Amino acid sequence: AKLDTLQGQSRHYLGARRPRHPSEPTAKSSSQRFMRQLYRQSHEQNGPAVLRFLELSLNGLEFCRRSSNPLLSEQKAALFARRCQIYSPLAPAVAEHAPSGAIGDRARSAFQRFLTLFPDQELQVRTVSQFTLRRAEAERIRHDKEGLRVREEPYRIYTYPGNSDLKPYDVTYPGEDRGAPFFISDPQLSNSRTALL
């Protein structure tokens, strides 16, 4: 992200289109490639986000249950318990489709920790886990046939007016068929110091 201040006017070029050399990659495609690489690396090294969230919730639940503070041992523990109940049925699917054996072991361990903390819910959680595992396997088969579905985020521009108490920034979604827009300064454009034409 690049933030320029020219004559007291803020301009933010995060993902903005600008005149470029024909051999230079577009900011949008290079930033998307970079973000996908980061997500893939995080997934392969640390496991899926759902596994990390389950482990965090299990740790929080165990900590809060041991606490002598009633706010932690009652209210916060209840929050962590609900989160564990939501995410624990996903652990067997995570273990089955883990990017490495170590992450699969972590998922199985998290599932066993949940069953130890909530023995009365074992039948229910195992039933939901089996359904989730079958759905994950069906999605894996579909993925192998059709490839990865990537959600494309729309191109957007953030404008920071600097003098608004209501909103810290404005978001615009310019159409892709507008040609090559550029930033200009115009103090008459609805309290915004920068605008996209």
C-alpha positions as CSV (number, residue, x, y, z in Angstrom):
1,A,0.0,0.0,0.0
2,K,1.3,3.4,-0.8
3,L,0.0,6.6,0.8
4,D,1.0,9.9,-0.7
5,T,0.3,13.3,0.7
6,L,0.3,16.0,-2.0
7,Q,-0.7,19.5,-0.9
8,G,-2.5,18.1,2.1
9,Q,-4.5,15.6,0.1
10,S,-4.4,11.9,1.0
11,R,-4.4,9.3,-1.8
12,H,-4.4,5.6,-1.3
13,Y,-3.3,3.4,-4.2
14,L,-4.2,-0.1,-2.7
15,G,-5.0,-2.0,-5.8
16,A,-5.7,1.1,-7.8
17,R,-5.2,1.1,-11.6
18,R,-2.6,3.5,-12.8
19,P,-0.7,4.1,-16.1
20,R,1.9,1.3,-16.3
21,H,4.5,-0.1,-18.6
22,P,3.1,-2.9,-20.8
23,S,5.6,-5.4,-19.4
24,E,4.7,-4.6,-15.7
25,P,2.2,-7.0,-14.2
26,T,-1.0,-5.5,-13.0
27,A,-1.2,-4.7,-9.3
28,K,-4.5,-6.7,-9.0
29,S,-3.1,-9.9,-10.5
30,S,0.2,-9.7,-8.7
31,S,-1.4,-8.9,-5.3
32,Q,-3.9,-11.7,-5.8
33,R,-1.1,-14.2,-6.6
34,F,0.8,-13.0,-3.5
35,M,-2.2,-13.4,-1.2
36,R,-3.0,-16.9,-2.6
37,Q,0.6,-17.9,-2.0
38,L,0.4,-16.6,1.6
39,Y,-2.9,-18.4,2.2
40,R,-1.5,-21.7,0.7
41,Q,1.7,-21.4,2.8
42,S,-0.3,-20.7,6.0
43,H,-2.6,-23.7,5.3
44,E,0.3,-26.0,4.6
45,Q,2.4,-25.0,7.6
46,N,-0.2,-24.2,10.2
47,G,-3.2,-26.1,9.1
48,P,-6.7,-24.9,8.0
49,A,-8.1,-21.9,9.9
50,V,-10.9,-24.0,11.3
51,L,-8.4,-26.3,13.0
52,R,-6.5,-23.3,14.5
53,F,-9.8,-21.8,15.7
54,L,-10.8,-25.1,17.3
55,E,-7.5,-25.4,19.1
56,L,-7.7,-21.8,20.3
57,S,-11.3,-22.4,21.6
58,L,-10.3,-25.7,23.3
59,N,-7.3,-23.9,25.0
60,G,-9.6,-21.0,26.0
61,L,-12.2,-23.3,27.4
62,E,-9.7,-25.3,29.5
63,F,-8.1,-22.0,30.8
64,C,-11.5,-20.5,31.7
65,R,-12.8,-23.6,33.4
66,R,-9.7,-23.5,35.7
67,S,-10.1,-19.8,36.5
68,S,-11.5,-18.6,39.8
69,N,-12.9,-15.5,38.2
70,P,-16.7,-16.1,37.6
71,L,-16.7,-14.0,34.4
72,L,-14.2,-16.4,32.9
73,S,-15.3,-19.6,34.4
74,E,-19.0,-19.1,33.6
75,Q,-19.6,-16.6,30.8
76,K,-16.4,-16.8,28.7
77,A,-16.2,-20.6,29.2
78,A,-19.7,-20.8,27.8
79,L,-18.6,-18.9,24.7
80,F,-15.6,-21.2,24.2
81,A,-17.8,-24.2,24.7
82,R,-20.3,-23.1,22.0
83,R,-17.4,-22.5,19.6
84,C,-15.9,-25.9,20.3
85,Q,-19.3,-27.5,19.7
86,I,-19.6,-25.7,16.3
87,Y,-16.1,-26.5,15.1
88,S,-15.3,-29.9,16.5
89,P,-17.4,-31.9,14.0
90,L,-15.1,-30.6,11.3
91,A,-11.9,-32.0,12.8
92,P,-12.2,-35.5,11.3
93,A,-12.6,-34.0,7.8
94,V,-9.6,-31.8,8.5
95,A,-7.6,-34.8,9.6
96,E,-8.6,-36.8,6.5
97,H,-7.7,-34.0,4.1
98,A,-4.8,-32.4,6.0
99,P,-1.9,-31.1,4.0
100,S,0.5,-33.1,6.1
101,G,0.6,-35.9,8.6
102,A,1.5,-33.5,11.5
103,I,-1.6,-31.4,10.8
104,G,-3.8,-34.5,10.6
105,D,-2.4,-35.6,14.0
106,R,-3.3,-32.2,15.4
107,A,-6.8,-32.4,14.1
108,R,-7.3,-35.9,15.6
109,S,-5.8,-34.7,18.9
110,A,-8.2,-31.7,19.0
111,F,-11.2,-34.0,18.3
112,Q,-10.1,-36.3,21.2
113,R,-9.7,-33.3,23.5
114,F,-13.2,-32.2,22.6
115,L,-14.6,-35.6,23.3
116,T,-12.8,-35.7,26.7
117,L,-14.3,-32.3,27.6
118,F,-17.8,-33.2,26.4
119,P,-18.3,-37.0,26.8
120,D,-22.1,-36.6,26.7
121,Q,-22.0,-35.2,23.2
122,E,-20.0,-37.9,21.6
123,L,-22.7,-39.6,19.6
124,Q,-24.1,-36.4,18.3
125,V,-20.7,-35.0,17.3
126,R,-19.6,-38.2,15.7
127,T,-22.8,-38.3,13.6
128,V,-22.3,-34.8,12.4
129,S,-18.6,-35.5,11.8
130,Q,-19.4,-38.5,9.5
131,F,-21.8,-36.3,7.5
132,T,-19.2,-33.6,7.2
133,L,-16.5,-36.1,6.2
134,R,-18.7,-37.4,3.4
135,R,-19.4,-33.9,2.2
136,A,-15.7,-33.1,2.3
137,E,-14.9,-36.2,0.3
138,A,-17.6,-35.2,-2.3
139,E,-16.1,-31.8,-2.6
140,R,-12.6,-33.3,-3.0
141,I,-13.9,-35.4,-5.9
142,R,-15.5,-32.4,-7.5
143,H,-12.3,-30.4,-6.9
144,D,-10.3,-33.1,-8.7
145,K,-12.6,-33.0,-11.7
146,E,-13.3,-29.2,-12.0
147,G,-10.5,-27.5,-10.2
148,L,-10.4,-25.0,-7.4
149,R,-13.3,-22.5,-7.1
150,V,-11.8,-19.1,-6.4
151,R,-14.1,-16.4,-5.3
152,E,-13.2,-13.2,-7.2
153,E,-13.4,-10.1,-5.0
154,P,-14.6,-7.0,-6.9
155,Y,-12.1,-4.3,-7.7
156,R,-12.6,-1.5,-5.2
157,I,-11.0,1.8,-4.2
158,Y,-10.8,3.2,-0.7
159,T,-10.9,7.0,-0.4
160,Y,-10.1,8.6,2.9
161,P,-11.8,12.1,3.2
162,G,-10.0,13.0,6.4
163,N,-12.7,15.3,7.6
164,S,-15.7,13.1,8.1
165,D,-16.8,12.1,11.6
166,L,-19.2,9.5,10.4
167,K,-17.1,7.3,8.1
168,P,-13.4,7.0,8.1
169,Y,-13.3,6.1,4.4
170,D,-15.5,5.6,1.3
171,V,-15.5,2.5,-0.9
172,T,-16.2,2.7,-4.6
173,Y,-16.6,-0.3,-7.0
174,P,-15.7,1.0,-10.5
175,G,-16.7,-1.1,-13.4
176,E,-14.1,-3.0,-15.3
177,D,-15.1,-1.4,-18.6
178,R,-14.4,2.2,-17.7
179,G,-11.0,2.3,-19.4
180,A,-7.9,3.5,-17.5
181,P,-9.1,5.7,-14.6
182,F,-6.8,8.0,-12.7
183,F,-6.9,9.9,-9.4
184,I,-7.6,13.6,-9.4
185,S,-8.0,16.2,-6.6
186,D,-11.3,18.1,-6.4
187,P,-12.4,19.7,-3.2
188,Q,-16.0,20.1,-4.6
189,L,-16.7,16.3,-4.7
190,S,-18.9,15.6,-1.7
191,N,-16.3,16.2,1.1
192,S,-13.9,13.8,-0.5
193,R,-10.4,14.9,-1.3
194,T,-9.8,12.3,-4.0
195,A,-12.0,10.9,-6.6
196,L,-11.8,8.3,-9.4
197,L,-12.9,9.4,-12.9
